């Protein structure tokens, strides 16, 4: 018989850290964003005005699965709506329950949500990877009397890596193949070198992050277009700089940080800030010196990253959603994403939103 323990204070989760770490290691396609250190970092910077609802599914005094959720108010065309959702907020492309037995975990979580007083208008589980979920959320919602709707979410664009760099290049258009080879040759003649920072975690010693390297990347970002960005999501932006720095520290300690730099005569001219886990790389941010533009540092960076990842045995580089026009020359796979929504029957705003979603995804598509 399963029991659900709900945790509402971030500090209390430290008492379950060993369970969380063990379950994360068994989670299909797990990412840095499903770790407890990331959730603690996220909550530190973005938890204001939100309610934490982490559901721990316990069987025979042992935690078998975890469903991290948050309640927040979102401004929509239907007005303010109280939404219960995953705590990702677009920082990564996918999210889901922690643990290997996701069916039992979701079943217990949905049963619990139906049996407790409702403080939300919309249960909206976004960033769902359908290849991992396989209809579990939809089915467990229906088992407990909910009326879920499966809607498309933002797809992510990826590079599935073959076993040879030249094999990958051969799959690109003839024009782009020529660009890659010409650019790499030009960069090599100019003395451009690459370096990959991917610290390994030693069981007997804590991994200490290379903050000097990270700070050098931030200084470079401040000299680029990122310094003028108003999105608040670049590593040098005042609203996100401390968040990205803490993520770098936490991911380094977990052995999940992945950074590549390009240097010309010992001067950093480009960087790529990524996370990795079990052969899956998630690209986060990239920047390069404006005066190195003639060397096409973006193309050089991606080429070196793909070649090095193939040599390391990595499987996929997820470049994230958005900016398809920039990524299209490189990608060979689109990773679909879903959102599964249950609209509270007695909530006027939720039902107005439901009609809006229907019009957008069904009527609009027709």
Secondary structure by P-SEA (a helix, b strand, c coil): cbbbbbbccccccccaaaaaaaaaaacccccccccaaaaaaaaacccccbbbbbbbbbccccccbbbbbbbbbbbcccccccccccccccccccccccccaaaaaaaaaaaaaaacccccccccccccccccccaaaaaaaaaaccbbbbbbcbbbbbbbccccaaaaaaaccaaaaaaaaaaaaaaaaabbbbbbbbbbbbccbbbbcaaaaaaaaaaaaaacccccccccccccccccaaaaaaaaaaaaaaccbbbbbbbcccccccbbbbcccccbbbbcbbbbbccccccaaaaaaaaaaaaaaaaacccbbbccccccccccccccbbbbbbbbbbcccccaaaaaaaaaaaaacccccc
